[in-house]
Amino acid sequence: MSPAQNATFSYYSQPFGLIVTPGVTATGAPPTTVVEVATDSAFSSIAISRVLPPAVNGQATVTLDHLAAATTYYWRVKTTHGDNPSIFSATSSFAIGPQLVLQAPTPVTPLATTFPHKRPTFTVANATRTGPPATLTYRFEIASDDGFNTLVATATVAETPDQTSFTATSDLASGATFYWRAQASDTTKGATGPYSSPQAFATVFPEDGSFRYALAIHSPPYCLTHVTHDDYCGGTKGWDLSDYSFDGTLTVVADHLQFSAGTASGFGPPLMLGFARVSNRLSGAVSGAPNYPLPNPGPFVNALQIAGVVAGDSDNGGHFEGSFDGHVELVREGFPCYHDVTCSTSGFAWTLTPR
């Protein structure tokens, strides 16, 4: 009687029942009625055989065991009485749909080459899946060890188109290494996929704030022999300052950092080194003319002027270093002489170190 020929059932709608009308005999004596379910139309591989109670009147429902996914089944009703040959109903068929199979999601960010802030956003490309439609959620796990024995944060979020993300709701320690992974599930179907490949990342350091730092600048050897020079007293004055340093304050706001030192001189504003930090690669600029005690001042007013385009790296331990392309100008001014020695080149080295 039911299901209809060629009906299809979701694997997850099981168990379900077959509805049959038992056979009858001309004498009215109850026959033996058997429901057979097989994986082939010849019924050589019978998966289920159920005998109906003899007193059944009208229709009867036979509840089936849990059947295999992605399989077509054939079924019939066999009626037997005494020594008479068995009589079979017409054969009908139905199919069980596939199981939901989930693959691991793919990590997008953060990866080992990124240095997120203390509340990162974790993103995966959604897990591929085969089988019936699914309603997925993703469990994110963040741990302080690569065995995920010590979890510092977890979350389960609903899938969104293409990619799914979770943003930490509490601070992770700055300058520390963490590990994360994600796993897709459909709880209504009891289907869970494998974890994504674990990803290690280090939170950025230092985080937002103001810190005491020292900036050291080293002139390249080129400056010892290649300088421009103005001298109202005649003669030649070479480059006599290759290393100098400044104490100041490094201010960190998100991925923008600025070091400032000294006070304005008569030749320009205080020294400013500003740069952006992208995955601990640095880029920015340096400029300024702070008051600075130059050696051998004599009767002159002394000044140091700096300008350049900065590049560098961070070790994520609070130390920054790099180079800048530009110029450094040493000025000694006073009556009756004036000296202005400038070196413009690439390869000025600099370091920023916490004090």
N, C-alpha and C positions, 0 to 999 in steps of 0.2 A: 504494500500500500504506500509506503514512504520509506526513504526519500525517493524523489523523482529520478528517472533515468539520467545518468551522467551528472548528478549533483556534485558540487564541490564544497567541502567543509574546511574551515581553517583548522590547522593543527592545534590551535589554542582554544577551539570551541569544544574539544573533547572533554568528557565522554558524551556521546549522543546515542540515540536509540533508533532501531529499525521497527517500523510498524507493520505487522502482518495480520492476515486473517487465517486462522488455523484451518486445516482441511477437515472435511466431513465424510461420513460414510453413508451409504444408502440405508443401512440398518439403523443408523443413529448411534451406533457404538462409537466412542471417541477413538480416533486414530492417533498414531504417534506423529507429532509434527516437529520437524527439526529445521532450524535455521542454520544455513552454512554460509560462511564468508571465506573467500579464497583470494589469493593474489594472482590467479590466472583464470581465464574463462572456462578452461576444461576442468577446473576444480581438482587438479592434481596436488595443489599446495593449499590445503585448507588451513586458514589461520584461526577461525573460530567456529565451533559447532555447538549449538544450544538446543536442548530439547524443551519444548513448551510443556507446561503442566497439562494433563489430559482434561481437566475440567474447565479450561479456558473457553469462554463464550465471547463471540464478537471479535474485536481486534485485540491484539496483544503487542506490547512494546518490549523489544529485546535490547537492553543497554549493552553496548559493546565495550570491550577493553580498550585501553589506549592503543591506538594504531600508529604505524610508522608514518613519518612525514613523507611528502612528495611521492605518494604511492596510489595507484588505482586498485580498487578492490571490486570483486564480483560477488554477488550474493543471490541466494535462491531459497525457496522453502520446499522441503521434502516431506511428503506425507506417506506413511506406511501403516498398513493394518493387516494383522495376521500374516498369512502366507502370500498375500497379494503382492505383486511387484510395486516398488516405490513409484510414486508419481511426483514429478518435479514441476514447480512453477517455472514461468519464464525467468531467465537470468537478467538481473539488473546490475548496474555498476554505479559506483560513486568514487570520488577522489578525495584524498587528504592532501591539503596544501603543504607547502614547504615550511620548515622552521625558519625563524629569524636568526641569521648569522651575522654577528657584528665583528668588524675589524677594529684594530686599535686606532684611536685618533692620532693625528700627526702634530707634534709640538710646533708652534709658530714663534712664540715669544713668552718669556725671556729665554735666550739661548746662552751658550757659554761665552759668546763674544759680546754680550751686552751687560751693562752694569746698571740695573734698575734702581730706583729709589726704594725707600723702606716699605712702601705699599704698592708692590708691583701689580700689574694686570697680567694674568696668565691666559694665553689664548692657544686654542688648538683648531686645526682644520677638522671638520666634522668626520666622524667615523663612517666609512663606507659600510653598506649592509646589503644583504640579499635576503629574499623572502618577502613576507607580507609587509604592509605599511607598519611603521613603528613610531612610537612617541618616546623619544630618547631624553635621558638626563645624563649629565656628566659629573662624575665625582673627581674633584681636584684634591690632590694631596701634596703638601709642602712639608719637607722634613729637614732636619739638621744633619742627617746622615744618609749615605747612599743606600742603606738597607731599609730605609723608611721605618726604622724602629721607633724613632722619636719624631712624631708629627707635631709641627708648630702651627699648622693651619689646615683646615679641610673645608670643603663646601660642595654642595650638590646643586647644580643649576640646570634649567631647562635648555634644550638645544635651540639655537638660533640659526638662521640661514647661513650656510657656508662655513662659518666659524663660530665657536662658542667661547666665551671669556668669563673669567672670574677675577675680581679685584679684591686684594687682601683688605680686610676691615680693621686689622691691627698692625702695628709697626713691627717689621722685622729688624733685627740688629743691623746697624750700618757696618760695612766693611767685612761682612761674614759670608761664608759660602753656604748655599742651600741647594736642595734637590727637589724636583717636582715631577709629577706625572698625572695623567688623567685616564679615565675609564668610562666607556659609554654603556648604558643599560636601558632596557625597557622593562620596568618593574611589573607592568600588567601582563607581560608574556613570560616573565622569569628569565629573560635573556640578558646576559652580560658578556661584553667583549673583553679582550685582553687590555692590559695597561699600555699606554704609550711608552716609548722608550724614555727612561729617566733623563732629565736634563739638569745639569749643574749650572748655577749662576752665582755671582757675587754681588751683593748690594753695594751701592756706591759709597765711597768715603772720601772726604768728609761730607756729611749731610748739611742741610741749611744751617747757617750760623755765621758768626764772626770769629776769626782765629788769628793769633799772633804768628806771623811768618817772617822769614828772611828771604829776600831776593838776591841772588848772586849772579853777576854777569861777567862773562869772560870774553875778551876780544880775540878774534882769530889772529894767527901769525901775520896774515896779510897786512894788518894795520901797522905793523912795525916798520914797514917799508913803503906803504902806499897811503899817503895822507895828502889832503889839501891844507894849505897853510898861508895865513896872512900874518905879517909881522912888520909893524910900523917902525921897529927899531933895527931892522935889518938882521941878517943872519938866519939861521935855521933852527927851528925848535921841533924835535921829533915827538913821536908818541911815547909818553912816559907813564901810562896808566892802563894796565891790561885787565886787572881784576878789581871789582868793586862790589859792595853789597849794601843792601838797605833793609832796615827793620820797618815793618809796617803791619797792616791788617789785611787778611784775606777774607772777603765776604762772599759767601756761597748762597745763591738763591736758585734752587732747581739745578739746571745744568749751566748756569751762567756764574762765572767766578771773576772777581775783581780784586786785585791787590793794589793798595795805595800806600805810599810812603813819602815821608818828607813834607816840607812845606814849600809853597811857591817861592821862587827866587825872582830876582829882577829879570831873568831871562825867560821865564815861562811858568806854567802850572806845575803842581807836584807830580811826581812820577806815578803813572797809572799803567798797570798791566791788566788787561781784560781779555778773557777768552771763554769760548763755549766748550763744553765737554760732551762729546758724542762717543759712547762706548769707550770712554777713557782716552780717546784721541782729542787733542786740544788744538784750537785755532783761535786767533784773535789779533790783538795789536798792543804795542807798548809805546808810550810817549811820555814826555815830561821833562822838566828842568828843575829838579829839586835842589835845595841847598845841599852841598856836599863838600866835605873838607878835602880838597885836592892837595896832593903833596907839593912841597916847595912853593908855597904861595907867594913868598916875597911880598912886594908892595901891591900885588894885583888883587882885584876882585875876581873870584874863581867861580866857574859854573860848569855843569855837566848837562848836556842836552842829548836826549835819546829819542829815537823814533824808529819803528819797524813793524813788520808783519810777522806774527808769532805762529809757530807750530810746535807741537810737543805731545807728550804722553803723561799719563798718571799711572802710578803703581798700585792705585786703590788702597794705599796705606797712608795717604796723606802727603806723599812726595810727588812733586811735579817737575818735569824738566823738558827742555827742548832747545830750539834755536830761533833766531829771528833774522830776517833780511832787512837791512835798513842802514842807519848810520848812528854813530856816536860822535858827539862834538865836545871837545875840551876848550873852554874859553878862559883866558886870563886877561883881564882888562885893567888898565891903570896907567897913570901918567908916568913916563912919556910913551910907554910901550903897550902894544896890544897884540895878543897872540890868539889865534883861532885855528885849532888843529882838528880836522874832521876826517873820519874814516867811514866810507860808505861801501858796504860789501854784504855778502851773505855769510852765514855761519857764526854769528854771535851766539854763544852758548849761554843758557840761563837755567837756574834751578830755583824752585820754591820749596823751602823746608820749614816745617813747623818749629817754633821756638819753645 
